[in-house]
Structures are given as C-alpha cells and as structure tokens.
C-alpha cells in the first residue's frame, strides 16, 4: 500500500507538465517581453505611472533602491524619445509581450488537460490579460500608496496584496483557459498562487539584495539582469506548482463530496462475470457491503456452506407426491 498517494500524484503531475521547462519558459518570456514593454510604456505614460510600476517591481523582486534607480531613469528617459518610439513601437512591444501570456496559457492548458487556443482568440486573450495585469499593478500601487502613515501598515499591505493577487490569478486562469473550467474549480489554485507570490516577495526582500549585490560586483550591470532572470525563473516555478496543486485540491474539494453524495444511486460499473458494482456499496456486488453478498447471490448460506444443490433436491422431493 502506498503511504503517500497525494505526494506521489503531485510528483507525477509535475513531471507530466514538465516543471523545469515551463519555469524556464515563463521566466525567459517575462525577462524578454514584459520588462521591455514596461520600458516602452514609460514613453507614453506619466511619471506617476512609471514610478508606481517600478515601485511594484522593486517590492516584489526585492531589489535595492540603488539598483532600481538606473531602471527608473531609463524608463523616465524614454519620454524624451516618444516621437521616435511612436505608436508603432508601442504596438510592437504589446505584441511581443503576448509571448509571456501565451506561455502562461500553455502552462494552464497543460495543467488542466484542456485544448489550447489558437489564432485570433488566443491573441485576444493574451492582449486582454496584459491590459488586466497593467491595471492590477496600478490599482495595487495606488492602494498601497494611500495607506502610508496608517497603523498596522504591514498587515494591511499583506491583505491588499493577497486580495489583489487572488483576483488577478483567478481571472487569469479563467481567461486563459477559455472559460472552459468553472470559477469554483479555479479558486483553490488562485488562492494558493496569491499566497505563494506574496510569500516569495517577502523572501525576496531578505535574499535578493545580497544576491543582486554579489552579481553586480562580479558581472557589473549585466549581473542585475542575471539576478532578475533567476528570480523570474523561480517565479515561473511558483506559478506552475501552485497551479498543479490547486487543481489537485479542487478535485479533492469538489469531486469527493459529490462522489460520496451519490452513494448507492451512483452509476454501476461492470465487474468480471457480469456482476454490477455501484459506488457507495462498500465494494460488494449489487450495492451490498463487502463480504455480505447474501445467500441468494453467492450460492452460500451465512455459514459458508453450499446449499444450492440441497435446496434443489428438497424442492423435487416435495413436488413428486404432488405430481403423482
């Protein structure tokens, strides 16, 4: 008997979904698509928007202020080149950023065993997700900025981040799965993803400053790219694991009560020999408990002795005088 069936199933699902490959794909696409898009948006958005986004990135990844300053200045300096950037550059950056949302969509469809979307519908879902993600960044930044000077700010910030991330990833999974999975099935994964992302952000504030400083001293400005890329791969792994665990939790939470509620009235399944087995019947035949089959089905009395032939002979003996 396997003592750890849930753990064995989790490892099997992570192997099926290819955890390492999915994590690398999400991290690489985020580094090469999302961050350049934010830089291009800095040419069109006001300074408040750029500073809010950079503050969110700093808080989540855990980068120091002196490391984020060159990135903030680069984003703000893009505004001076807005005529050269143009609307065409903005459109290209948005289309390039859809590579991350498409990688995210492939991860969700693989985890939930759903067919992937293609063509215009997939592009529409990807663009809609990017817009929703940008709106979430701004709304969360505004809420966190409004709590400055409030008592218990740390606890309130955590609650706001948990709520915002739960809504974001709940809507994300529903959107990228093409609304083929019910909302309630996606809720455990969304809550688990939100909690994991917030926990990662807290841990990043402890470990990332030293890691970034070490890479910066060893490789120069390129070391910051290495550090951010490594963090994004870990972030992708968190998304994959949380999604898989969320699906397993939803199956246990939603399917098991339904299976128990079906009881003996559930659909019968064929057993060898033409017998029928119904759920809730304790594994016996015909819905009767295991080991309690009954004399009329097994040909044995409760004591386990053969009684079929003797019963037939007795019936014939009683019938002979009547026939004569």
N, C-alpha and C positions, 0 to 999 in steps of 0.2 A: 504493500500500500504506500502510495506516495505521500510523505508527511507534509510537503509544501506544494500542493497543486496550484494555488494562486501565483506563487513566485515562479514556478515552472512555466505557467501560461504567460506571465508577463515577459519573461525572457524569450519565450517563443515568439511573442508578438513583436518585441523589439528587434529580434533577428529577422522576422519577416519584413518589417518595414525598413530595415537597413538603417539603424540608428546613426552610425558614423557617417554614412554617405549623406543622409538627409541633413544632419547637423552641419556638415561642411558646405553643402549646397546653400542652406539658408544663411549661414554666416558670410559666405563669399558674395552672394547676391545682395545682402544688406550692405556690405562694405563697398561694393562696386556700383550699386544702383541707388539706394536710399540716401546715403550721405551726399553724393554729388547732386542729387535732386534738391536737397535742402540748401546746398550752396547756391544753386541757380535761383531758387526761390528767394534767396536773400537779395537778389537784384530787383525784385518787384514788390516785396513786402516791406512794411515799415520797420523801423528799428526795434520797436517793442515786440513785434512778432519774432524777429530774428533772435533777440535776447531771450525771449521766453522759450523758444525751441532749444537754444544752446544750453539754457539752464536745465531743461528737462534731460537733455543728453548727459550733461555733467552729473546730475543727481543719480541717474540710472546706472551709468557706466562706472561712476566713482572716480572720474578724472579730477586732477587738481586744477585750481583756478589758473595757475601759470601755464599749464598745458593747454587749457581750453582757450586762452587768450588769443593765440595765433589763429585758431579756427574761427573765433568770433570776429576777429579783424578781417579775415579773408571773406567771411560771409557778408560783413558790412561793406567791404570794399567793392563787392560785386555791384552794388547800387551805382557806383560811378561808371560802370560799363553796361548799364541797362540798354542803351541804344544798340551796342554791339551784340549783346546777348539776344535781344529780340524775342518776339513771340515764338518764332520757330525753334529757338534754343530751349524755351520753356516746354514746348510740346514734345520735343525730342527727349528731354530729361524725364518727363512724365511717362512717356512710352518705355524708356529704358528702365524706369523704376518698377514697371509692371513685372519685370523678371523676378523680383523678390516675391510679389504677391502670387505669381504663377507657381513658383517653387513652394510657397506656403500652401497653395491649393492642391498641388500634387501630394504633399505630405498628408493633408486632411483626407483626401480621397483614398489614399493608400491605407491610412489608419482605419477608416470606416468601411473599407471594401465597397467603395462607390465608384461608378464610372466617371472619368474625368471629362470636363467640359472643353470644347474646342471652338475656334472661330470667334465670331463677334460676341457671343455670350460670355466666353471666357475673358475676352478683353474688357468687356463692360464690367464684369465683376471685379477684375483687377483694378481698374481705374476707380471704381466706386470705393474699394477698400482703401486705396491710397488717400482719397479725399476724407474718408471717415477717420483714418488714422491721424491725419493732419489736424482735423477738427478736435479729436480727443487730446492731442498734445496741447493745443491752445486752451481748451476748456480746463484741463487739469492744471496748466500753468497759472491761469487766472485764479482758480480756486485756491491753489497753494499760496499765491502771492497775496490774496485777500486775507489769509489767516496770519499774516505777520503781526507779531505782538500779542496774539491771543494765547491764553493759558492752555497748557497741555497741547502745544502745537505739534509735538512729535506724534502723539496718539492720533490727533485729528488728521495729520498728513498721511499717516498709515491707513486710516479708514478711507480717506478720499482716494488714495492710490488703489486700494483693494477694490473699492466700488467701481472706479473708472476702468480698471483693467478687467474686472469681471464682465462689465457691459461690453467692453471692446472685444474681448475674445469670444464671448457668447455670440455677439453679432457676426464676428469674423468667421467662426465655424459654420454658422447658418448660411452666410452669404456664399462662401467659397465651396460649400457642399451643394450649392444649387437648391437650397430649401428642401432637400430630399430626406433630411433627418429631422425629427420633431425637436422643438425647442427644449422640452424637458429632458430629452436624452443628451443634449449638449451641455446642460447646466453643470453637471459634475466636472467635466473637463474644463469649462470656463473658470469655475471657482478654483480648481487646482492650478490652472495656468496662472491666474492672477496672483494667488498666494506664492507660487514658485518665482514669478518675476519680481515681486516685491522683496522676497527673501534674497534673491540674487542681487538686487540693488543694494540691500543692506550689507551683504557680504562683500560686494564690490567696493563699498566705501572703506572697508578695512584692508583688503588685499591689493586692490588695483593701484593706489598711489605708489606703493613701493615697487610693484611690478612695472609700472609705467616709467618710474624714475630709473630703474635698472636698464630698461630697454633704451631709454633716451640717452643715458650715458654711454651705452655700448654701441648703438647704431645711429645716434643723432636723431633728427626729425623723423627718419624712417622708422625708428623704434616705436614712436607713438602709433604709427599705422599697424605695426606688428601687435602691439598691445590691444588696440581696439579690435583688430581682426580676431585675435584669440578670444576676446570677450564675446564677440558676436557668434563664434562657433559654439561656445558654451551656452549662449542664449538660445541658439537653434536647437541644441540638445535638450534644453529645458522644455522648449515647446513640444518637441517630439515625445518625450517621456510623459509629460503632463497630458498630452492628447491621448496616448495609448492607455495610460492608467485611468483617465476619465472615461474612456469607452468601456473598459472592464468594470469600473464602478457603476456605470449606468446600466450595464447588463445585469449586474447583481442586484441593483437597487430597484429596477423596473421589471425585469423579466422573472426573477424568482418569486416575488409576491403574486404575479399573475399565474405562474405555474402552480403555486400552492393553492390559489383560489379556485383553479379549475377542478382540482380534486378528482373524484371518480368519474365526473362527467366529461373529462378531457378526451381527446381523440384517442382511439385504440390503435395499437400497433401490432403487427403480426409477429408471432413467435414461431419457432420451429414446431412442426407438427400441426399447423393450422390453428393453434390457440391464439387468443387475443389478450393483450395486456393493456390496461388503462392506467394512466398516471394517477397517483394517489392511492393505488390499491396495495401498496406495500410490496410491490414486486411480484405478487402472486398472479394466478391466471384468472381471467374473468373478473378482476377487481377484488378478489378475495385475498386476504392477507397471506404473506409468505408462510408456508408450512401449514396453512389452514385451508387447503383446497376443498375438502369436503368429500364424503363418500360417493356422491353422485357423479363426480368428475374424474376421480383418480382410480375408481375401482377398488378402493381400500376402505375398511372401516376405521374409526378413530384409533383403534389399537394397532393398525398397520397390517392386519391380516387380509388375505384375499377373500372376498365374499361374492364376487360376481358369479362364478360357476355354481356355487352352492345355492345362491338365490334362484338361479335359473332352474336347477333341478327341483327345488322345492315348489316352484310355480307349476312345473309339469306334473308333479305328484298330485297337487291339488286339483289340477284340471282334468286328470284321467277319469276319476269317478264321474265327473260331470259329463264328460264326453260319452261314457258308457250309458 
